[in-house]
């Protein structure tokens, strides 16, 4: 971003974007299989690592919509957003920016995979047990935690954050507030 502040007063232009927001989609079907992909390019290409569909949130796009869109783009699977399971924050990532990465659970509404050729080398439904046993997954700390969350979700022992539409004062602009409905309802 190039900017030049013309007035004599202090510069109030905001700094360049400081964060990138990404999503990862955990899609589990009724057979206890997860939707996984292998990338066609980038640092993971050719490693044999199966991963969950991921992508970047577009400007003005909600996290829940971005997760659904990324799965549709990469695999042609229709899904419904369920909740944010977890998120990671890291710094000095892409272009020296901070990175916020939201792991989202989606419910599949279709099952026939048609991979996106430009980004995805392979896509498939894989039993969670097989995915968890993959040596590359076992070596990757973040993926091991996501696998643990998947098992806990299947046993109904884990509740993430669901989007609740809210209006923000004073403009009444609509946004999403992500919260743990299950535990909140228990407390009330």
N, CA and C of each residue as an Amber inpcrd file, in Angstrom:
protein
   564
   0.8550000  -1.1700000   0.0000000   0.0000000   0.0000000   0.0000000
   0.9000000   1.2310000   0.0000000   0.6970000   2.0890000  -0.9440000
   1.4120000   3.3560000  -0.9940000   0.4700000   4.4430000  -0.5270000
   0.9540000   5.2920000   0.3600000   0.1110000   6.3720000   0.8700000
   0.9840000   7.5660000   1.2200000   0.4710000   8.7330000   0.9520000
   1.1560000   9.9530000   1.3250000   0.1430000  10.8490000   2.0060000
   0.4340000  11.2430000   3.2450000  -0.4700000  12.0750000   4.0210000
  -0.1880000  13.5330000   3.6870000  -1.1430000  14.2320000   3.0950000
  -0.9290000  15.5940000   2.6030000  -1.1140000  16.6550000   3.6960000
  -2.1630000  16.5990000   4.5180000  -2.3640000  17.6830000   5.5030000
  -1.2120000  17.7930000   6.4980000  -1.1340000  18.9500000   7.1590000
  -0.1020000  19.2180000   8.1660000  -0.3820000  18.4920000   9.4890000
  -1.5670000  17.9840000   9.6630000  -1.9290000  17.2790000  10.9020000
  -1.2850000  15.8940000  10.9330000  -1.3040000  15.2190000  12.0950000
  -0.7170000  13.8760000  12.1860000  -1.3960000  12.8890000  11.2370000
  -0.6290000  11.9930000  10.6770000  -1.1070000  10.9790000   9.7450000
  -2.0150000   9.9910000  10.4740000  -3.2330000   9.8260000   9.9860000
  -4.1670000   8.8790000  10.5980000  -4.5020000   7.7220000   9.6640000
  -3.7420000   7.5740000   8.5770000  -3.9740000   6.4310000   7.6940000
  -3.5990000   5.1440000   8.4230000  -4.4260000   4.1080000   8.2960000
  -4.0720000   2.8380000   8.9560000  -2.8570000   2.2080000   8.2860000
  -2.1310000   1.4380000   9.0530000  -0.9920000   0.7080000   8.5160000
  -1.4980000  -0.3290000   7.5170000  -0.6080000  -0.8340000   6.7180000
  -0.9460000  -1.9000000   5.7780000  -1.5190000  -3.0850000   6.5520000
  -2.2580000  -3.9180000   5.8740000  -2.8550000  -5.0930000   6.5200000
  -1.8030000  -5.8430000   7.3260000  -2.1530000  -6.2170000   8.5310000
  -1.1870000  -6.8580000   9.4190000  -1.4390000  -8.3490000   9.5960000
  -2.5830000  -8.8420000   9.1190000  -2.9400000 -10.2400000   9.3290000
  -3.4880000 -10.8780000   8.0550000  -3.3020000 -12.1510000   7.9900000
  -3.9440000 -12.9640000   6.9640000  -4.8380000 -13.9410000   7.7170000
  -6.0370000 -14.1790000   7.2220000  -6.9740000 -15.0920000   7.8750000
  -7.1990000 -16.2900000   6.9570000  -6.9700000 -17.4770000   7.5010000
  -7.1570000 -18.7050000   6.7430000  -8.1320000 -19.6320000   7.4370000
  -8.6310000 -20.6020000   6.6770000  -9.5490000 -21.6050000   7.2120000
  -9.0960000 -22.9880000   6.7800000  -9.3440000 -23.9470000   7.6440000
  -9.1650000 -25.3550000   7.3370000 -10.4880000 -26.0330000   7.6220000
 -10.9130000 -26.9330000   6.7330000 -12.2400000 -27.5340000   6.8570000
 -12.1450000 -29.0110000   7.2010000 -12.7040000 -29.3780000   8.3490000
 -12.8240000 -30.7720000   8.7560000 -14.2320000 -31.2140000   8.3720000
 -14.3090000 -32.1070000   7.3840000 -15.5960000 -32.6100000   6.9090000
 -15.6170000 -34.1070000   7.2150000 -16.5210000 -34.5110000   8.0930000
 -16.6170000 -35.9140000   8.5220000 -17.9700000 -36.4510000   8.0660000
 -17.9500000 -37.5710000   7.3430000 -19.2130000 -38.1580000   6.8860000
 -19.7210000 -39.2080000   7.8800000 -20.8550000 -39.8110000   7.5590000
 -21.4850000 -40.7830000   8.4700000 -20.6940000 -42.0760000   8.6050000
 -19.7200000 -42.3150000   7.7250000 -18.8840000 -43.5210000   7.7950000
 -17.6040000 -43.2920000   8.6120000 -17.5090000 -42.1490000   9.2910000
 -16.3110000 -41.7620000  10.0640000 -15.1070000 -41.5630000   9.1520000
 -15.3890000 -41.0580000   7.9490000 -14.3360000 -40.7260000   7.0040000
 -14.1850000 -39.2070000   6.9580000 -12.9580000 -38.7600000   6.7140000
 -12.6950000 -37.3260000   6.5830000 -12.3480000 -37.0120000   5.1360000
 -12.7090000 -35.8340000   4.7080000 -12.3900000 -35.3620000   3.3710000
 -10.9700000 -34.7980000   3.3890000 -10.1010000 -35.3700000   2.5690000
  -8.7010000 -34.9330000   2.5420000  -8.2540000 -34.6740000   1.1060000
  -7.2280000 -33.8430000   0.9870000  -6.6920000 -33.4800000  -0.3230000
  -5.1700000 -33.5070000  -0.2780000  -4.5720000 -33.5960000  -1.4560000
  -3.1380000 -33.3980000  -1.6330000  -2.9700000 -32.2200000  -2.5790000
  -2.0550000 -31.3210000  -2.2300000  -1.8710000 -30.1050000  -3.0140000
  -1.1030000 -30.3670000  -4.3040000  -1.4270000 -29.5750000  -5.3130000
  -0.8110000 -29.6790000  -6.6220000   0.4590000 -28.8360000  -6.7340000
   0.6770000 -27.9310000  -5.7760000   1.8590000 -27.0650000  -5.7960000
   2.1560000 -26.6310000  -4.3640000   3.2080000 -25.8560000  -4.1970000
   3.5680000 -25.3540000  -2.8800000   4.4830000 -26.3020000  -2.1250000
   4.7510000 -25.9820000  -0.8650000   5.7260000 -26.7410000  -0.0820000
   5.2670000 -28.1610000   0.2410000   3.9690000 -28.4250000   0.1850000
   3.4710000 -29.7690000   0.4950000   3.3500000 -30.6640000  -0.7390000
   3.4990000 -30.0770000  -1.9170000   3.3900000 -30.8530000  -3.1560000
   4.4710000 -31.9290000  -3.2070000   4.0590000 -33.1360000  -3.5160000
   5.0010000 -34.2360000  -3.6690000   5.4460000 -34.8950000  -2.3770000
   4.9120000 -34.4350000  -1.2370000   5.3180000 -35.0040000   0.0550000
   4.4870000 -36.2330000   0.4140000   3.3410000 -36.4200000  -0.2370000
   2.4470000 -37.5120000   0.1140000   1.5340000 -37.1780000   1.2770000
   1.6010000 -35.9520000   1.7690000   0.7770000 -35.5520000   2.9110000
  -0.6580000 -35.2800000   2.4740000  -1.5770000 -36.0030000   3.0930000
  -3.0000000 -35.7260000   2.9320000  -3.3500000 -34.6870000   3.9730000
  -4.1090000 -33.6840000   3.6030000  -4.4960000 -32.6320000   4.5420000
  -5.9570000 -32.2730000   4.3240000  -6.4890000 -31.5280000   5.2540000
  -7.8550000 -31.0440000   5.1290000  -7.8740000 -29.8780000   4.1430000
  -8.9770000 -29.6620000   3.4370000  -9.0630000 -28.5120000   2.5410000
  -8.8190000 -27.2130000   3.3190000  -8.0430000 -26.3340000   2.7280000
  -7.6950000 -25.0680000   3.3770000  -7.7530000 -23.9350000   2.3660000
  -7.7410000 -22.7170000   2.8820000  -7.6920000 -21.5570000   2.0020000
  -7.7140000 -20.2680000   2.7940000  -7.7080000 -19.1820000   2.0750000
  -7.6700000 -17.8480000   2.6610000  -9.0600000 -17.2240000   2.5880000
  -9.4320000 -16.5250000   3.6450000 -10.7030000 -15.8110000   3.7010000
 -10.5780000 -14.5610000   2.8300000 -11.5310000 -14.3680000   1.9340000
 -11.5320000 -13.1840000   1.0760000 -11.9540000 -11.9540000   1.8630000
 -11.5550000 -10.7810000   1.3820000 -11.9510000  -9.5370000   2.0260000
 -13.4730000  -9.4470000   2.0670000 -14.0250000  -9.1590000   3.2430000
 -15.4630000  -9.0340000   3.4120000 -16.2070000 -10.3570000   3.5430000
 -15.4800000 -11.4720000   3.6020000 -16.1040000 -12.7940000   3.6790000
 -16.0720000 -13.2990000   5.1220000 -17.1540000 -13.8950000   5.5640000
 -17.2030000 -14.4770000   6.9040000 -16.4340000 -15.7930000   6.9260000
 -15.8850000 -16.1380000   8.0730000 -15.1270000 -17.3750000   8.2430000
 -15.9680000 -18.5800000   7.8360000 -17.2210000 -18.6040000   8.2830000
 -18.0880000 -19.7540000   7.9810000 -18.3310000 -19.8930000   6.4850000
 -18.5060000 -18.7950000   5.7830000 -18.7150000 -18.8460000   4.3350000
 -17.4350000 -19.2500000   3.6120000 -16.2970000 -18.7870000   4.0950000
 -15.0170000 -19.1160000   3.4590000 -14.7320000 -20.6140000   3.5340000
 -15.0130000 -21.2280000   4.6660000 -14.7670000 -22.6700000   4.8110000
 -15.6290000 -23.4680000   3.8350000 -16.8940000 -23.1100000   3.7300000
 -17.8070000 -23.7900000   2.7980000 -17.3270000 -23.5790000   1.3590000
 -16.9430000 -22.3580000   1.0290000 -16.4760000 -22.0410000  -0.3240000
 -15.2170000 -22.8280000  -0.6840000 -14.2430000 -22.8840000   0.2270000
 -12.9910000 -23.5810000  -0.0570000 -13.2190000 -25.0650000  -0.3310000
 -14.0740000 -25.7040000   0.4550000 -14.3680000 -27.1280000   0.2310000
 -15.0270000 -27.3120000  -1.1300000 -15.9740000 -26.4440000  -1.4460000
 -16.6710000 -26.5280000  -2.7400000 -15.6810000 -26.3310000  -3.8880000
 -14.8000000 -25.3270000  -3.7840000 -13.8360000 -25.0580000  -4.8480000
 -12.8670000 -26.2170000  -5.0500000 -12.3530000 -26.7670000  -3.9590000
 -11.3100000 -27.7870000  -4.0620000 -11.8400000 -29.1790000  -4.3690000
 -13.0790000 -29.4940000  -3.9340000 -13.5680000 -30.8740000  -4.0430000
 -14.9500000 -31.0190000  -4.6630000 -15.6650000 -29.9250000  -4.8760000
 -17.0410000 -29.9110000  -5.3730000 -18.0410000 -30.5130000  -4.3790000
 -17.6120000 -30.7170000  -3.1320000 -18.5140000 -31.2260000  -2.0910000
 -19.3120000 -30.0540000  -1.5110000 -20.6330000 -30.2040000  -1.4760000
 -21.4890000 -29.2170000  -0.8210000 -21.4800000 -29.4970000   0.6760000
 -21.3900000 -28.4450000   1.4770000 -21.3260000 -28.6070000   2.9220000
 -22.1630000 -27.5450000   3.6270000 -22.3760000 -27.8010000   4.9070000
 -23.0420000 -26.8480000   5.7960000 -22.0830000 -26.5790000   6.9520000
 -21.8770000 -25.3190000   7.2810000 -20.9840000 -24.9520000   8.3800000
 -21.5970000 -25.3950000   9.7090000 -20.7700000 -26.0020000  10.5770000
 -21.2220000 -26.4250000  11.8990000 -20.6370000 -25.5130000  12.9750000
 -19.2940000 -25.4570000  13.0550000 -18.6710000 -24.6360000  14.0860000
 -17.1740000 -24.4880000  13.8550000 -16.5890000 -23.5130000  14.5420000
 -15.1410000 -23.3690000  14.6080000 -14.6740000 -24.3080000  15.7110000
 -13.7900000 -25.2270000  15.3680000 -13.3010000 -26.2000000  16.3510000
 -12.1300000 -25.6590000  17.1630000 -11.2680000 -24.9060000  16.5060000
 -10.0700000 -24.3720000  17.1550000  -9.4680000 -23.3240000  16.2350000
  -8.5000000 -22.5600000  16.7380000  -7.7770000 -21.6610000  15.8440000
  -6.3390000 -21.5220000  16.3090000  -5.5000000 -21.1380000  15.3450000
  -4.0720000 -20.9540000  15.6010000  -3.6930000 -19.5350000  15.2150000
  -2.8060000 -18.9520000  16.0090000  -2.2430000 -17.6500000  15.6870000
  -0.7420000 -17.8140000  15.5530000  -0.1720000 -17.3090000  14.4750000
   1.2820000 -17.3290000  14.3130000   1.7290000 -15.9860000  13.7440000
   2.9920000 -15.6880000  13.9130000   3.5110000 -14.3980000  13.4740000
   4.6390000 -14.5910000  12.4750000   4.8960000 -13.5500000  11.7080000
   5.9520000 -13.5610000  10.6880000   5.7500000 -14.7180000   9.7280000
   4.5160000 -14.8830000   9.2760000   4.1890000 -15.9770000   8.3530000
   4.2770000 -15.4680000   6.9290000   3.1610000 -15.4530000   6.2450000
   3.1070000 -15.0650000   4.8520000   3.3690000 -13.5740000   4.6960000
   4.3700000 -13.2220000   3.9010000   4.7530000 -11.8340000   3.6580000
   5.0050000 -11.0820000   4.9620000   5.5730000 -11.8190000   5.9380000
   5.9200000 -11.2470000   7.2520000   4.6910000 -10.7900000   8.0450000
   3.5140000 -11.2440000   7.6920000   2.2900000 -10.8780000   8.4020000
   1.9480000 -11.9420000   9.4380000   1.1150000 -11.5530000  10.3930000
   0.5870000 -12.5210000  11.3490000  -0.4850000 -13.3420000  10.6440000
  -0.6960000 -14.5530000  11.1240000  -1.6210000 -15.4770000  10.4850000
  -2.6070000 -15.9910000  11.5170000  -3.8850000 -15.8750000  11.2190000
  -4.9390000 -16.4670000  12.0320000  -5.5440000 -17.5820000  11.1940000
  -5.5650000 -18.7970000  11.7280000  -6.0330000 -19.9650000  10.9940000
  -7.1320000 -20.6330000  11.7980000  -8.3450000 -20.6880000  11.2390000
  -9.5050000 -21.2470000  11.9150000  -9.8080000 -22.6370000  11.3800000
  -9.8410000 -23.6280000  12.2740000 -10.1940000 -24.9930000  11.9120000
 -11.7030000 -25.1240000  12.1150000 -12.4190000 -25.4070000  11.0330000
 -13.8800000 -25.4120000  11.0450000 -14.4270000 -26.8030000  10.7530000
 -15.5130000 -27.1520000  11.4190000 -16.2020000 -28.3990000  11.1110000
 -17.3510000 -28.0890000  10.1620000 -17.4320000 -28.8870000   9.1000000
 -18.5110000 -28.7630000   8.1340000 -19.2190000 -30.0980000   8.0070000
 -20.5150000 -30.0490000   7.7680000 -21.3000000 -31.2590000   7.5430000
 -21.4400000 -31.4690000   6.0400000 -21.1090000 -32.6620000   5.5320000
 -21.2400000 -32.8700000   4.0880000 -22.7060000 -32.9830000   3.6740000
 -23.0440000 -32.3430000   2.5650000 -24.3860000 -32.4340000   1.9940000
 -24.3670000 -33.2380000   0.7020000 -23.1770000 -33.5410000   0.2130000
 -22.9960000 -34.3870000  -0.9640000 -21.7480000 -35.2280000  -0.7250000
 -21.4760000 -36.1800000  -1.6010000 -20.3230000 -37.0620000  -1.3600000
 -19.4580000 -37.3130000  -2.5840000 -19.9150000 -36.9280000  -3.7720000
 -19.1820000 -37.1910000  -5.0030000 -18.0950000 -36.1400000  -5.2080000
 -16.8440000 -36.5500000  -5.0890000 -15.7020000 -35.6380000  -5.1910000
 -15.3420000 -35.4000000  -6.6560000 -15.1310000 -34.1350000  -6.9800000
 -14.5810000 -33.7230000  -8.2690000 -13.5130000 -32.6900000  -7.9470000
 -12.2620000 -33.1250000  -7.9620000 -11.1760000 -32.2470000  -7.5190000
 -10.9490000 -31.0910000  -8.4800000 -10.4570000 -29.9970000  -7.8980000
 -10.0730000 -28.8220000  -8.6730000  -8.6660000 -29.0640000  -9.2150000
  -8.5220000 -29.2060000 -10.5150000  -7.2390000 -29.5850000 -11.1060000
  -6.1230000 -28.5610000 -10.8930000  -6.4590000 -27.2870000 -10.8370000
  -5.4080000 -26.2670000 -10.7330000  -4.6990000 -26.2650000  -9.3780000
  -5.3880000 -26.6080000  -8.3010000  -4.7930000 -26.5740000  -6.9560000
  -4.6090000 -27.9470000  -6.3220000  -5.4460000 -28.9090000  -6.7080000
  -5.5170000 -30.1700000  -5.9830000  -5.0390000 -31.3310000  -6.8530000
  -4.0560000 -32.0630000  -6.3290000  -3.5350000 -33.2360000  -7.0270000
  -4.4500000 -34.4410000  -6.8470000  -4.9800000 -34.6120000  -5.6250000
  -5.8560000 -35.7410000  -5.3210000  -6.7910000 -35.3430000  -4.1860000
  -7.9650000 -35.9700000  -4.1730000  -8.9410000 -35.7370000  -3.1030000
  -9.6990000 -37.0330000  -2.8790000 -10.0130000 -37.3190000  -1.6100000
 -10.7450000 -38.5430000  -1.3090000 -11.3450000 -38.4980000   0.0870000
 -12.2730000 -39.4220000   0.3220000 -12.7660000 -39.6900000   1.6690000
 -11.8420000 -40.7530000   2.2570000 -11.3410000 -40.5280000   3.4630000
 -10.4040000 -41.4510000   4.0900000 -10.8720000 -41.7540000   5.5160000
 -10.8760000 -43.0310000   5.9190000 -11.2160000 -43.3290000   7.3170000
 -10.3120000 -42.5320000   8.2590000 -10.9000000 -41.9560000   9.2950000
 -10.1250000 -41.1360000  10.2240000  -8.9640000 -41.9300000  10.8110000
  -9.1780000 -43.2050000  11.0950000  -8.1180000 -44.0410000  11.6640000
  -6.9240000 -44.1470000  10.7070000  -7.1970000 -44.2810000   9.4210000
  -6.1300000 -44.3590000   8.4140000  -5.3910000 -43.0210000   8.3190000
  -6.1420000 -41.9360000   8.3120000  -5.5260000 -40.6070000   8.2690000
  -4.6270000 -40.3900000   9.4850000  -5.1450000 -40.7260000  10.6640000
  -4.4000000 -40.5260000  11.9110000  -3.1280000 -41.3670000  11.9590000
  -3.1250000 -42.5190000  11.3010000  -1.9720000 -43.4210000  11.3240000
  -0.8800000 -43.0210000  10.3330000  -1.1620000 -42.1070000   9.4300000
  -0.1760000 -41.6930000   8.4400000   1.0370000 -41.0970000   9.1510000
   2.2480000 -41.6060000   8.8490000   3.4610000 -41.1070000   9.5220000
   3.6610000 -39.6040000   9.3770000   3.2850000 -39.0350000   8.2330000
   3.4390000 -37.5930000   8.0530000   2.4910000 -36.8140000   8.9580000
   1.2910000 -37.3330000   9.1640000   0.3410000 -36.6910000  10.0720000
   0.8410000 -36.8250000  11.5040000   1.3420000 -37.9920000  11.8500000
   1.8260000 -38.2370000  13.2200000   3.0080000 -37.3460000  13.5730000
   3.8090000 -36.9350000  12.5810000   4.9630000 -36.0660000  12.8250000
   4.5760000 -34.5950000  12.9240000   3.3840000 -34.2420000  12.4600000
   2.9510000 -32.8460000  12.3900000   2.0670000 -32.5290000  13.5920000
   2.5670000 -31.7330000  14.5170000   1.8700000 -31.4770000  15.7820000
   0.4660000 -30.8970000  15.5910000   0.3190000 -29.9160000  14.7230000
  -0.9920000 -29.3130000  14.5120000  -1.9940000 -30.3410000  13.9910000
  -1.5780000 -31.1730000  13.0390000  -2.4880000 -32.1910000  12.4920000
  -2.8640000 -33.2260000  13.5480000  -1.9360000 -33.5730000  14.4320000
  -2.2690000 -34.5170000  15.5130000  -3.3520000 -33.9410000  16.4130000
  -3.2700000 -32.6550000  16.7250000  -4.3030000 -32.0320000  17.5540000
  -5.6460000 -32.0280000  16.8340000  -5.6380000 -31.7530000  15.5330000
  -6.8890000 -31.7500000  14.7780000  -7.4970000 -33.1530000  14.7650000
  -6.6760000 -34.1850000  14.6280000  -7.1650000 -35.5690000  14.6900000
  -7.7960000 -35.8390000  16.0560000  -7.1420000 -35.4040000  17.1250000
  -7.6960000 -35.5950000  18.4700000  -9.0630000 -34.9130000  18.6060000
  -9.1950000 -33.7140000  18.0270000 -10.4700000 -33.0080000  18.0660000
 -11.5270000 -33.7880000  17.2780000 -11.1410000 -34.3590000  16.1360000
 -12.0880000 -35.1600000  15.3330000 -12.6220000 -36.3310000  16.1440000
 -11.7330000 -37.0510000  16.8180000 -12.1830000 -38.1680000  17.6540000
 -13.1160000 -37.6770000  18.7570000 -12.7740000 -36.5740000  19.4010000
 -13.6160000 -36.0390000  20.4740000 -14.9800000 -35.6020000  19.9340000
 -15.0150000 -35.0170000  18.7270000 -16.2940000 -34.6270000  18.1200000
 -17.1610000 -35.8500000  17.8560000 -16.5420000 -36.9410000  17.3780000
 -17.3040000 -38.1570000  17.0930000 -17.9150000 -38.7480000  18.3560000
 -17.2480000 -38.5530000  19.4790000 -17.7410000 -39.0690000  20.7600000
 -18.6020000 -38.0440000  21.4940000 -18.8320000 -36.9020000  20.8560000
 -19.6390000 -35.8080000  21.4280000 -19.0450000 -35.2580000  22.7210000
 -17.7140000 -35.3190000  22.8240000 -17.0330000 -34.8190000  24.0170000
 -16.3580000 -33.4710000  23.7770000 -16.6340000 -32.8340000  22.6600000
 -15.9650000 -31.5770000  22.3340000 -16.9710000 -30.6770000  21.6440000
 -16.9890000 -29.4450000  22.0710000 -17.8700000 -28.4770000  21.4360000
 -17.0630000 -27.2440000  21.0840000 -17.1560000 -26.8320000  19.8430000
 -16.4360000 -25.6500000  19.3750000 -17.2980000 -24.4100000  19.4800000
 -17.1070000 -23.5050000  18.5310000 -17.7640000 -22.2100000  18.5520000
 -18.6650000 -22.0520000  17.3340000 -19.9580000 -21.8800000  17.5760000
 -20.9420000 -21.7250000  16.5040000 -21.1920000 -20.2400000  16.2530000
 -21.4930000 -19.8890000  14.9820000 -21.7550000 -18.4780000  14.6840000
 -23.1490000 -18.0550000  15.1300000 -23.2110000 -16.9600000  15.8260000
 -24.4730000 -16.3720000  16.2510000 -24.5630000 -14.9970000  15.5990000
 -25.5390000 -14.7640000  14.7090000 -25.6590000 -13.4370000  14.0960000
 -26.0050000 -12.3960000  15.1580000 -25.2680000 -11.3040000  15.1690000
 -25.5150000 -10.2250000  16.1290000 -25.4240000  -8.8850000  15.4130000
 -26.0640000  -7.8840000  16.0140000 -25.9730000  -6.5140000  15.5210000
 -25.0660000  -5.7370000  16.4580000 -24.1790000  -4.9450000  15.8830000
 -23.2530000  -4.1440000  16.6780000 -23.7330000  -2.7030000  16.7210000
 -23.8130000  -2.1490000  17.9380000 -24.2370000  -0.7600000  18.1040000
 -23.0710000   0.1440000  17.6980000 -23.2420000   1.3270000  17.2650000
 -24.5270000   2.0170000  17.1090000 -25.1530000   1.8060000  15.7290000
 -24.4400000   1.1790000  14.7880000 -24.9270000   1.0840000  13.4030000
 -25.8600000  -0.0920000  13.1590000 -25.9390000  -1.0160000  14.0950000
 -26.7080000  -2.2550000  13.9220000 -26.1950000  -3.1000000  12.7620000
 -24.9200000  -2.9270000  12.4310000 -24.2990000  -3.7250000  11.3720000
 -24.2460000  -5.1830000  11.8230000 -24.6560000  -6.0890000  10.9550000
 -24.7010000  -7.5150000  11.2970000 -23.3100000  -8.1490000  11.1780000
 -23.0070000  -9.0240000  12.1060000 -21.7610000  -9.7840000  12.0910000
 -22.0200000 -11.1030000  12.8020000 -20.9840000 -11.9270000  12.8770000
 -21.1120000 -13.1950000  13.5890000 -20.2770000 -13.1460000  14.8580000
 -20.8530000 -13.6240000  15.9440000 -20.1750000 -13.7920000  17.2280000
 -20.0720000 -15.2980000  17.4180000 -18.8560000 -15.8300000  17.4940000
 -18.6620000 -17.2730000  17.6110000 -18.5640000 -17.6420000  19.0860000
 -19.4090000 -18.5780000  19.5250000 -19.4060000 -18.9750000  20.9200000
 -19.7520000 -20.4460000  21.0620000 -19.5130000 -20.9720000  22.2380000
 -19.7870000 -22.3640000  22.5650000 -21.2160000 -22.4510000  23.0860000
 -22.1670000 -22.7440000  22.1730000 -23.5840000 -22.8200000  22.5490000
 -23.8520000 -23.9070000  23.5760000 -23.2390000 -25.0740000  23.3990000
 -23.5300000 -26.2240000  24.2670000 -23.2070000 -25.8990000  25.7240000
 -22.0140000 -25.4070000  25.9710000 -21.6260000 -25.1350000  27.3520000
 -22.3240000 -23.9040000  27.9110000 -22.6300000 -22.9340000  27.0550000
 -23.3780000 -21.7560000  27.5030000 -24.7670000 -22.1700000  27.9470000
 -25.4200000 -23.0170000  27.1670000 -26.7830000 -23.4600000  27.5390000
 -26.7800000 -24.2660000  28.8290000 -25.7160000 -25.0300000  29.0900000
 -25.6100000 -25.7700000  30.3470000 -25.5040000 -24.8220000  31.5290000
 -24.8130000 -23.6950000  31.3270000 -24.5680000 -22.7470000  32.4090000
 -25.8000000 -21.9120000  32.7330000 -26.6910000 -21.7720000  31.7720000
 -27.8610000 -20.8780000  31.9880000 -29.0070000 -21.5690000  32.6610000
